[in-house]
Amino acid sequence: MIFEETRQILETRFFSGIPYDFEVFLEGRQNTQTTSGKDWVTMSIADAASTLNGYTKNSRKTSGTVRFNIYTKFGSGSKRAREIADRVNDVMSFTAGNDNIPNAGLMYVMAGSLRKMADDDSGYLNYIIDFAYDYHTS
């Protein structure tokens, strides 16, 4: 159940954040690159298995990464990609919480780490912002 709780907390946080002026897709669901010329983002969760807490032995810790691929129209410059990264970071980067998911543990998400991946990925500039997280349950 840890994988499902993690997904629920992270997706709830992202989609209940601020309104977005770009399209959003979730990895693993049918996703075709937009042809509308709009900016778009793909969210994916790389989740690790959990381990027992060494001190109490009655709680578990799961660590992983949330990745957002950001695509902006090629030739528009990196400013728009960085603006989108700032908006995603404003929503995703938080110290603790469970976003009111019933029976969920405590999620700690660190600040985002941004890097450029490609200047021209089928007509789009591609940046990635990653967030490391730790999820604690008892």
N, C-alpha and C positions, 0 to 999 in steps of 0.2 A: 504493500500500500504506500510505501514511501515514495515511489516514483510518481504515482498518481497525485499524492498530496503536493509534491514539489511542482508538478505541472500546473495544478489548480492555483496554487499561490502565485506563481510567476505570471501565468496568463491573466489571472484576475487583476493583479497589480498593473500590468501593461494596458489591458483593455478598459479598465475603469479609471485610468489616468486622465489625461487631457485629450480633447478632440484633436485628431490628426488631420493634416491636410495632405497626406500621402496614403497610398494603398498599403495594407499590411497583409502578409500571408504567413501561415504557420508551416514550418517544415514538416514533411510527412503527409501533408494533405495535398490534394491536387493543386498544383501551382504551375502556372505557365507564365512566362515573362510577359508583363503587360506591354501592349503595343499602343497604349493611349498617349505615350509621351510623358505621363505623370511620373513623379518620383515614387519609389516603392521600397518596402522593407520586408525582409524575411526573418522571422524569429525561430530559433532552434534552441533546444535544451540538451546539453551533454551532461547526463546525470550519472554519477558513480554510485556503486552499491554502498550500503551503510555499514558502519563498524560500531562495536560497543564502546561506550565511553570508558576509558581506562580507570577513572576514579570511582565512579558510582556503580558501574556495571548494570545499571537499570535504565540507562538512556542510550540513544543511538545518535550518531553524527553522520550526515551525508554531505559530501562536497561535490561541486560541479561547476559548470559554466553555462551562462546564457549568452548566446551569440545573436547579434542583429546584423544582417547584411543590408547595407544601405545602398540603393541605386539611384543616381540622379542622371539626368540627361547629359550625354557626352557633349563637351564643349561649353557647359554652363559654369565650369569652374568648381573648386572645392568648397566654396563658401556655403552653398546650399546643403551639401553632404554634412558639413560640420554643424550647421544649424539643426538639422534633423538629429544628429548625434547628441547635441545638447538637450534637445527635447526628450529623447529616449533616456538619457542619463538623468534628467530631472525626475522622471517617473520611476525608473528602475533602481537607482542608487539610493539605498536607505539602510539604516543601521539594523533595524529589527522589526518583526511583525509577522502576522499570519493572514492578514487581509480578511479577517472574519470568516475564514474557512472552518466549518465545524470540526472539532477534534484534531486540528492541525497543530504541529509543533511550532517552533520559533525559527524564522528564516533571517539570516544575516546576509546582506548583499553588499559587496564592496563597490567602490567607484569604478566607472567604466574605463576601458583601455581602448583607444581608437587607433586604427592604422589603415592606410590605403592598400587595396589589393590589386586593382587594375584601373588603368586609364581609360580603356575602351573594352568593356565587356558587352558585346553585341549592342553597342550604341549607348551604353551607360557607364558612368564613373562608379566604381565599386569601393566602398569603405566598409570596414567591419568594426563594431564596437562589442567588446566582450566584458561580461560581469562575472567575477568569481563569487560563489556563494557557499555558505554552510547552513545546513538545515538540522536542527536539533529536535529530537522527540524523546518522550519518556514512556 
